[in-house]
Amino acid sequence: MTQVYGRVALIGLGLIASSMAHAMRRAGLAGEITGYARTAATRDIAREVGFCDRVCDTAAAAATGADLVVLCVPVGAMAEVAAEIAPVLAPGATVSDVGSVKAAVIAAVGPHLPAGVHFIPAHPLAGTEHSGPRSGFAELFDNRWCILVPGDADRAAVDRLRALWAGMGANVDEMDAEHHDLVLAVTSHTPHLIAYTMVGVADDLRRVTDSEVIKYSAAGFRDFTRIAASDPTMWRDVFLTNKEATLDILGRFTEELFALQRAIRMGDGDHLHAYFTRTRAIRRGIIEAGQDTAAPDFGRSPAKAP
Ligand code: NAP
């Protein structure tokens, strides 16, 4: 694989940034990888694990001279880090991010960036419930989708970023920010909210003791607990910034749930059977598209699409 960027700066050194660094190194996609994290503790771990060539003590130092700067912090922190790096960005450099929400990130980051810098937001649909600089692995993005939201960005700069994500193993697609946020509200954000709720309900149910919940947890509930273990800061920011789309999908979900509730109450087996037949076909479609298996976990845990 050939080098795509001379110097790549990763701002935020958690699961996604460390996985990007491992994946870039696997394929020789970057000449040098610099990194920055907010706390000294995370910077020290990143130095110890060694996935960056240089870990800097400020975001500006990491971004200086970079051809590509990728913001890998929670969505609510994007504006602050964009303001920190803006003064050192060279004309022609590309700024991207990996945030799970796109319209809010574009509104938060865009105004800070100087003219002549290419801003190309991105979202890799890959992750685990683990976080931090020790949790990354090179295979995280293999055969997963990465969605770019290029707007009217320079085509050559977009193609270069596409080449980077393809080199890290991802399939790359492009869409506009509003569509991205709606699609993700359906496929990821609302399902996470439902998982958080189901685990909360089980916790509230005092008639079922904690030990029974754990002892008898069948695959469905176990999967919910894995999803509900995802990083609270990241998911708080997702719901605060993808508010409209999530509320829209949640409203539709609630209507369908009421319809199923009514069918159960009325003993309407035909309704239930027809509904479950329809949903089964969706599952088959996912399998046919090759998106059913979790990314290899290499001793970690199954991937989800955040
Ligand atoms: P993570 O493992 O928790 O790492 C987050 C990093 O951001 C850490 O280095 C942390 O620094 C830093 N950070 C946190 N709050 C900050 C603040 N207020 N200002 C500056 N830096 C801050 O998170 P992640 O899973 O890699 O997620 C990073 C981004 O990727 C998020 O925007 C998320 O929406 C997106 N994403 C996540 C997944 C997923 O499944 N996890 C998938 C796709 C996209 P310290 O450690 O020093 O506090």
Residues whose N, C-alpha, C, O or C-beta is under 5 A from the ligand:
A	BS01	NAP	G12 L13 G14 L15 I16 A17 A37 R38 T39 T42 C72 V73 P74 V75 A77 V98 G99 S100 P124 A126 G127 T128 H130 S131 G132 D231 M234 P306
